[in-house]
Amino acid sequence: MEISGIFSALIIGLVIGALGRLVIPGKQDLKIWVTLLIGVVAALLGTLVASVIGVADTRGIDWIELALQVGLAAAGVAVISGASARRKS
C-alpha cells in the first residue's frame, strides 16, 4: 500500500467514524484515535460485506456500501463507548 492509499484510508476512516458517532445519540467519551480506528475497521468491513452481497461496484455513489459502513461504525461506537462507560463506573 502506498502513502496516498494509507492517507486516504485514514481520512475515510475518520469520516466514517465521525458519521457513526453522529448516528448514536448522547455523548461518547472516545478519543479521536479510537474513532479513527472504528471508522477504518467499519469501512473495511462495510466494503467486504458490500462485495459479498454484490453491491460494491455500482454506477455513481455506492449508497448501500456507505450505509453499511456507517451502520457498522455506529455499532462499533456503541459497543466501545458502552464498554468504556461500564469500566469507569
N, CA, C and O atoms as a GROMACS GRO file, in nm:
protein
  356
    1MET      N    1   0.085  -0.117   0.000
    1MET     CA    2   0.000   0.000   0.000
    1MET      C    3   0.089   0.123   0.000
    1MET      O    4   0.187   0.131   0.074
    2GLU      N    5   0.055   0.219  -0.083
    2GLU     CA    6   0.133   0.341  -0.093
    2GLU      C    7   0.090   0.442   0.013
    2GLU      O    8  -0.012   0.424   0.080
    3ILE      N    9   0.168   0.547   0.027
    3ILE     CA   10   0.139   0.651   0.125
    3ILE      C   11   0.004   0.716   0.096
    3ILE      O   12  -0.074   0.742   0.188
    4SER      N   13  -0.026   0.741  -0.031
    4SER     CA   14  -0.154   0.803  -0.065
    4SER      C   15  -0.270   0.712  -0.027
    4SER      O   16  -0.376   0.761   0.015
    5GLY      N   17  -0.252   0.581  -0.040
    5GLY     CA   18  -0.356   0.487   0.000
    5GLY      C   19  -0.377   0.485   0.150
    5GLY      O   20  -0.490   0.477   0.197
    6ILE      N   21  -0.270   0.492   0.224
    6ILE     CA   22  -0.279   0.496   0.370
    6ILE      C   23  -0.346   0.626   0.414
    6ILE      O   24  -0.432   0.626   0.502
    7PHE      N   25  -0.305   0.736   0.353
    7PHE     CA   26  -0.360   0.866   0.388
    7PHE      C   27  -0.510   0.871   0.358
    7PHE      O   28  -0.589   0.919   0.440
    8SER      N   29  -0.550   0.822   0.242
    8SER     CA   30  -0.692   0.824   0.207
    8SER      C   31  -0.771   0.730   0.296
    8SER      O   32  -0.886   0.760   0.330
    9ALA      N   33  -0.714   0.616   0.336
    9ALA     CA   34  -0.782   0.525   0.427
    9ALA      C   35  -0.805   0.590   0.562
    9ALA      O   36  -0.909   0.571   0.624
   10LEU      N   37  -0.707   0.668   0.610
   10LEU     CA   38  -0.723   0.738   0.737
   10LEU      C   39  -0.831   0.846   0.729
   10LEU      O   40  -0.911   0.860   0.821
   11ILE      N   41  -0.833   0.920   0.619
   11ILE     CA   42  -0.935   1.024   0.603
   11ILE      C   43  -1.074   0.962   0.594
   11ILE      O   44  -1.168   1.008   0.660
   12ILE      N   45  -1.088   0.858   0.513
   12ILE     CA   46  -1.217   0.790   0.500
   12ILE      C   47  -1.258   0.730   0.634
   12ILE      O   48  -1.375   0.737   0.672
   13GLY      N   49  -1.164   0.670   0.704
   13GLY     CA   50  -1.194   0.613   0.836
   13GLY      C   51  -1.239   0.717   0.935
   13GLY      O   52  -1.328   0.692   1.016
   14LEU      N   53  -1.178   0.834   0.930
   14LEU     CA   54  -1.217   0.942   1.021
   14LEU      C   55  -1.358   0.990   0.989
   14LEU      O   56  -1.438   1.015   1.080
   15VAL      N   57  -1.389   1.003   0.862
   15VAL     CA   58  -1.523   1.048   0.821
   15VAL      C   59  -1.628   0.943   0.858
   15VAL      O   60  -1.732   0.977   0.914
   16ILE      N   61  -1.601   0.817   0.828
   16ILE     CA   62  -1.695   0.709   0.861
   16ILE      C   63  -1.713   0.699   1.013
   16ILE      O   64  -1.825   0.683   1.061
   17GLY      N   65  -1.604   0.709   1.088
   17GLY     CA   66  -1.613   0.705   1.235
   17GLY      C   67  -1.693   0.822   1.289
   17GLY      O   68  -1.773   0.804   1.381
   18ALA      N   69  -1.672   0.942   1.234
   18ALA     CA   70  -1.748   1.060   1.278
   18ALA      C   71  -1.896   1.044   1.246
   18ALA      O   72  -1.981   1.078   1.328
   19LEU      N   73  -1.928   0.993   1.128
   19LEU     CA   74  -2.068   0.970   1.093
   19LEU      C   75  -2.130   0.865   1.186
   19LEU      O   76  -2.246   0.876   1.224
   20GLY      N   77  -2.053   0.764   1.220
   20GLY     CA   78  -2.101   0.663   1.315
   20GLY      C   79  -2.129   0.722   1.452
   20GLY      O   80  -2.225   0.682   1.518
   21ARG      N   81  -2.046   0.817   1.495
   21ARG     CA   82  -2.070   0.883   1.624
   21ARG      C   83  -2.193   0.973   1.618
   21ARG      O   84  -2.264   0.988   1.717
   22LEU      N   85  -2.218   1.034   1.502
   22LEU     CA   86  -2.336   1.120   1.488
   22LEU      C   87  -2.466   1.041   1.494
   22LEU      O   88  -2.568   1.094   1.538
   23VAL      N   89  -2.463   0.916   1.450
   23VAL     CA   90  -2.583   0.833   1.449
   23VAL      C   91  -2.624   0.793   1.590
   23VAL      O   92  -2.743   0.780   1.619
   24ILE      N   93  -2.528   0.774   1.677
   24ILE     CA   94  -2.554   0.731   1.815
   24ILE      C   95  -2.592   0.853   1.898
   24ILE      O   96  -2.517   0.951   1.903
   25PRO      N   97  -2.710   0.850   1.965
   25PRO     CA   98  -2.748   0.965   2.048
   25PRO      C   99  -2.664   0.974   2.175
   25PRO      O  100  -2.612   0.875   2.224
   26GLY      N  101  -2.653   1.094   2.226
   26GLY     CA  102  -2.578   1.116   2.350
   26GLY      C  103  -2.432   1.147   2.325
   26GLY      O  104  -2.387   1.156   2.211
   27LYS      N  105  -2.360   1.164   2.435
   27LYS     CA  106  -2.218   1.198   2.427
   27LYS      C  107  -2.135   1.072   2.445
   27LYS      O  108  -2.158   0.993   2.537
   28GLN      N  109  -2.040   1.055   2.356
   28GLN     CA  110  -1.948   0.943   2.369
   28GLN      C  111  -1.810   0.998   2.406
   28GLN      O  112  -1.758   1.088   2.340
   29ASP      N  113  -1.754   0.943   2.510
   29ASP     CA  114  -1.620   0.986   2.553
   29ASP      C  115  -1.514   0.898   2.488
   29ASP      O  116  -1.450   0.816   2.554
   30LEU      N  117  -1.498   0.916   2.357
   30LEU     CA  118  -1.398   0.840   2.284
   30LEU      C  119  -1.291   0.934   2.233
   30LEU      O  120  -1.320   1.046   2.191
   31LYS      N  121  -1.170   0.889   2.237
   31LYS     CA  122  -1.060   0.967   2.182
   31LYS      C  123  -1.067   0.963   2.030
   31LYS      O  124  -1.130   0.874   1.972
   32ILE      N  125  -1.002   1.059   1.966
   32ILE     CA  126  -1.008   1.070   1.821
   32ILE      C  127  -0.946   0.948   1.754
   32ILE      O  128  -0.993   0.905   1.648
   33TRP      N  129  -0.841   0.891   1.812
   33TRP     CA  130  -0.777   0.775   1.750
   33TRP      C  131  -0.867   0.653   1.758
   33TRP      O  132  -0.860   0.566   1.671
   34VAL      N  133  -0.952   0.644   1.862
   34VAL     CA  134  -1.046   0.532   1.872
   34VAL      C  135  -1.154   0.547   1.764
   34VAL      O  136  -1.193   0.449   1.700
   35THR      N  137  -1.201   0.670   1.745
   35THR     CA  138  -1.299   0.697   1.639
   35THR      C  139  -1.239   0.662   1.503
   35THR      O  140  -1.306   0.602   1.419
   36LEU      N  141  -1.116   0.701   1.482
   36LEU     CA  142  -1.046   0.671   1.356
   36LEU      C  143  -1.034   0.520   1.335
   36LEU      O  144  -1.061   0.470   1.226
   37LEU      N  145  -0.994   0.449   1.438
   37LEU     CA  146  -0.979   0.304   1.428
   37LEU      C  147  -1.113   0.236   1.400
   37LEU      O  148  -1.121   0.148   1.315
   38ILE      N  149  -1.218   0.277   1.470
   38ILE     CA  150  -1.351   0.222   1.446
   38ILE      C  151  -1.394   0.250   1.302
   38ILE      O  152  -1.449   0.164   1.235
   39GLY      N  153  -1.368   0.372   1.256
   39GLY     CA  154  -1.405   0.409   1.120
   39GLY      C  155  -1.332   0.330   1.014
   39GLY      O  156  -1.393   0.287   0.916
   40VAL      N  157  -1.203   0.309   1.031
   40VAL     CA  158  -1.125   0.232   0.934
   40VAL      C  159  -1.173   0.087   0.931
   40VAL      O  160  -1.190   0.029   0.824
   41VAL      N  161  -1.194   0.028   1.047
   41VAL     CA  162  -1.242  -0.111   1.053
   41VAL      C  163  -1.381  -0.121   0.992
   41VAL      O  164  -1.410  -0.215   0.918
   42ALA      N  165  -1.468  -0.025   1.024
   42ALA     CA  166  -1.604  -0.026   0.968
   42ALA      C  167  -1.602  -0.008   0.818
   42ALA      O  168  -1.681  -0.071   0.746
   43ALA      N  169  -1.514   0.078   0.768
   43ALA     CA  170  -1.504   0.099   0.623
   43ALA      C  171  -1.459  -0.028   0.553
   43ALA      O  172  -1.513  -0.064   0.448
   44LEU      N  173  -1.361  -0.096   0.610
   44LEU     CA  174  -1.313  -0.221   0.550
   44LEU      C  175  -1.419  -0.330   0.556
   44LEU      O  176  -1.442  -0.400   0.457
   45LEU      N  177  -1.484  -0.346   0.670
   45LEU     CA  178  -1.587  -0.448   0.684
   45LEU      C  179  -1.708  -0.417   0.596
   45LEU      O  180  -1.767  -0.507   0.537
   46GLY      N  181  -1.745  -0.289   0.589
   46GLY     CA  182  -1.858  -0.250   0.504
   46GLY      C  183  -1.832  -0.278   0.358
   46GLY      O  184  -1.921  -0.323   0.286
   47THR      N  185  -1.710  -0.252   0.314
   47THR     CA  186  -1.673  -0.282   0.176
   47THR      C  187  -1.674  -0.432   0.151
   47THR      O  188  -1.718  -0.478   0.046
   48LEU      N  189  -1.627  -0.509   0.247
   48LEU     CA  190  -1.627  -0.655   0.235
   48LEU      C  191  -1.770  -0.709   0.226
   48LEU      O  192  -1.800  -0.791   0.140
   49VAL      N  193  -1.856  -0.662   0.313
   49VAL     CA  194  -1.996  -0.708   0.312
   49VAL      C  195  -2.064  -0.666   0.181
   49VAL      O  196  -2.139  -0.744   0.122
   50ALA      N  197  -2.038  -0.543   0.136
   50ALA     CA  198  -2.097  -0.497   0.010
   50ALA      C  199  -2.048  -0.582  -0.107
   50ALA      O  200  -2.125  -0.609  -0.200
   51SER      N  201  -1.924  -0.623  -0.104
   51SER     CA  202  -1.871  -0.710  -0.210
   51SER      C  203  -1.938  -0.847  -0.207
   51SER      O  204  -1.970  -0.904  -0.312
   52VAL      N  205  -1.959  -0.899  -0.088
   52VAL     CA  206  -2.020  -1.031  -0.074
   52VAL      C  207  -2.164  -1.030  -0.125
   52VAL      O  208  -2.206  -1.125  -0.192
   53ILE      N  209  -2.240  -0.924  -0.096
   53ILE     CA  210  -2.379  -0.921  -0.140
   53ILE      C  211  -2.395  -0.861  -0.280
   53ILE      O  212  -2.506  -0.855  -0.333
   54GLY      N  213  -2.284  -0.818  -0.340
   54GLY     CA  214  -2.285  -0.775  -0.478
   54GLY      C  215  -2.325  -0.632  -0.505
   54GLY      O  216  -2.373  -0.601  -0.614
   55VAL      N  217  -2.306  -0.543  -0.408
   55VAL     CA  218  -2.343  -0.402  -0.429
   55VAL      C  219  -2.223  -0.308  -0.416
   55VAL      O  220  -2.241  -0.187  -0.401
   56ALA      N  221  -2.103  -0.362  -0.423
   56ALA     CA  222  -1.984  -0.279  -0.404
   56ALA      C  223  -1.954  -0.194  -0.527
   56ALA      O  224  -1.905  -0.082  -0.513
   57ASP      N  225  -1.981  -0.244  -0.645
   57ASP     CA  226  -1.948  -0.172  -0.768
   57ASP      C  227  -2.077  -0.136  -0.841
   57ASP      O  228  -2.129  -0.214  -0.920
   58THR      N  229  -2.126  -0.016  -0.815
   58THR     CA  230  -2.245   0.034  -0.883
   58THR      C  231  -2.210   0.164  -0.954
   58THR      O  232  -2.102   0.219  -0.933
   59ARG      N  233  -2.299   0.211  -1.036
   59ARG     CA  234  -2.277   0.340  -1.100
   59ARG      C  235  -2.295   0.451  -0.999
   59ARG      O  236  -2.385   0.445  -0.915
   60GLY      N  237  -2.210   0.551  -1.006
   60GLY     CA  238  -2.223   0.665  -0.916
   60GLY      C  239  -2.176   0.633  -0.775
   60GLY      O  240  -2.083   0.556  -0.754
   61ILE      N  241  -2.243   0.693  -0.680
   61ILE     CA  242  -2.207   0.676  -0.539
   61ILE      C  243  -2.266   0.545  -0.489
   61ILE      O  244  -2.382   0.514  -0.516
   62ASP      N  245  -2.187   0.471  -0.416
   62ASP     CA  246  -2.232   0.343  -0.361
   62ASP      C  247  -2.302   0.368  -0.227
   62ASP      O  248  -2.242   0.354  -0.121
   63TRP      N  249  -2.430   0.405  -0.235
   63TRP     CA  250  -2.504   0.442  -0.114
   63TRP      C  251  -2.523   0.324  -0.020
   63TRP      O  252  -2.517   0.342   0.102
   64ILE      N  253  -2.545   0.207  -0.073
   64ILE     CA  254  -2.565   0.090   0.013
   64ILE      C  255  -2.436   0.058   0.088
   64ILE      O  256  -2.439   0.028   0.208
   65GLU      N  257  -2.324   0.065   0.018
   65GLU     CA  258  -2.195   0.040   0.083
   65GLU      C  259  -2.168   0.145   0.192
   65GLU      O  260  -2.122   0.112   0.300
   66LEU      N  261  -2.198   0.270   0.162
   66LEU     CA  262  -2.180   0.377   0.261
   66LEU      C  263  -2.269   0.356   0.382
   66LEU      O  264  -2.226   0.374   0.496
   67ALA      N  265  -2.394   0.316   0.359
   67ALA     CA  266  -2.485   0.289   0.470
   67ALA      C  267  -2.435   0.173   0.556
   67ALA      O  268  -2.445   0.177   0.678
   68LEU      N  269  -2.382   0.071   0.492
   68LEU     CA  270  -2.324  -0.041   0.567
   68LEU      C  271  -2.206   0.005   0.652
   68LEU      O  272  -2.194  -0.034   0.768
   69GLN      N  273  -2.120   0.086   0.593
   69GLN     CA  274  -2.002   0.134   0.665
   69GLN      C  275  -2.042   0.220   0.785
   69GLN      O  276  -1.988   0.202   0.895
   70VAL      N  277  -2.135   0.312   0.766
   70VAL     CA  278  -2.178   0.399   0.875
   70VAL      C  279  -2.251   0.318   0.982
   70VAL      O  280  -2.233   0.342   1.101
   71GLY      N  281  -2.332   0.221   0.940
   71GLY     CA  282  -2.400   0.136   1.037
   71GLY      C  283  -2.304   0.054   1.121
   71GLY      O  284  -2.321   0.040   1.242
   72LEU      N  285  -2.202   0.001   1.056
   72LEU     CA  286  -2.100  -0.074   1.131
   72LEU      C  287  -2.021   0.017   1.224
   72LEU      O  288  -1.986  -0.022   1.335
   73ALA      N  289  -1.993   0.140   1.179
   73ALA     CA  290  -1.922   0.234   1.264
   73ALA      C  291  -2.008   0.273   1.384
   73ALA      O  292  -1.958   0.284   1.496
   74ALA      N  293  -2.138   0.292   1.362
   74ALA     CA  294  -2.228   0.325   1.473
   74ALA      C  295  -2.233   0.210   1.574
   74ALA      O  296  -2.232   0.234   1.695
   75ALA      N  297  -2.239   0.088   1.524
   75ALA     CA  298  -2.238  -0.028   1.614
   75ALA      C  299  -2.108  -0.035   1.692
   75ALA      O  300  -2.108  -0.063   1.812
   76GLY      N  301  -1.996  -0.009   1.623
   76GLY     CA  302  -1.866  -0.010   1.691
   76GLY      C  303  -1.856   0.098   1.797
   76GLY      O  304  -1.804   0.074   1.906
   77VAL      N  305  -1.904   0.217   1.766
   77VAL     CA  306  -1.903   0.327   1.863
   77VAL      C  307  -1.990   0.292   1.983
   77VAL      O  308  -1.950   0.317   2.097
   78ALA      N  309  -2.107   0.236   1.958
   78ALA     CA  310  -2.196   0.199   2.068
   78ALA      C  311  -2.132   0.095   2.159
   78ALA      O  312  -2.140   0.106   2.281
   79VAL      N  313  -2.070  -0.005   2.099
   79VAL     CA  314  -2.009  -0.112   2.179
   79VAL      C  315  -1.889  -0.058   2.258
   79VAL      O  316  -1.878  -0.084   2.378
   80ILE      N  317  -1.802   0.017   2.193
   80ILE     CA  318  -1.681   0.066   2.260
   80ILE      C  319  -1.716   0.169   2.366
   80ILE      O  320  -1.661   0.165   2.476
   81SER      N  321  -1.805   0.262   2.335
   81SER     CA  322  -1.839   0.365   2.435
   81SER      C  323  -1.916   0.303   2.551
   81SER      O  324  -1.901   0.346   2.665
   82GLY      N  325  -1.999   0.203   2.523
   82GLY     CA  326  -2.070   0.132   2.630
   82GLY      C  327  -1.974   0.055   2.720
   82GLY      O  328  -1.990   0.053   2.842
   83ALA      N  329  -1.876  -0.007   2.660
   83ALA     CA  330  -1.778  -0.082   2.738
   83ALA      C  331  -1.692   0.010   2.823
   83ALA      O  332  -1.661  -0.022   2.938
   84SER      N  333  -1.654   0.124   2.767
   84SER     CA  334  -1.571   0.217   2.845
   84SER      C  335  -1.652   0.285   2.955
   84SER      O  336  -1.597   0.318   3.060
   85ALA      N  337  -1.782   0.306   2.934
   85ALA     CA  338  -1.867   0.367   3.037
   85ALA      C  339  -1.885   0.269   3.154
   85ALA      O  340  -1.885   0.310   3.270
   86ARG      N  341  -1.901   0.143   3.124
   86ARG     CA  342  -1.916   0.042   3.231
   86ARG      C  343  -1.786   0.027   3.309
   86ARG      O  344  -1.788   0.004   3.430
   87ARG      N  345  -1.674   0.042   3.240
   87ARG     CA  346  -1.545   0.026   3.308
   87ARG      C  347  -1.520   0.142   3.404
   87ARG      O  348  -1.457   0.124   3.508
   88LYS      N  349  -1.569   0.263   3.369
   88LYS     CA  350  -1.547   0.380   3.452
   88LYS      C  351  -1.635   0.380   3.577
   88LYS      O  352  -1.598   0.441   3.678
   89SER      N  353  -1.750   0.314   3.572
   89SER     CA  354  -1.840   0.317   3.688
   89SER      C  355  -1.824   0.200   3.780
   89SER      O  356  -1.893   0.191   3.881
   0.00000   0.00000   0.00000
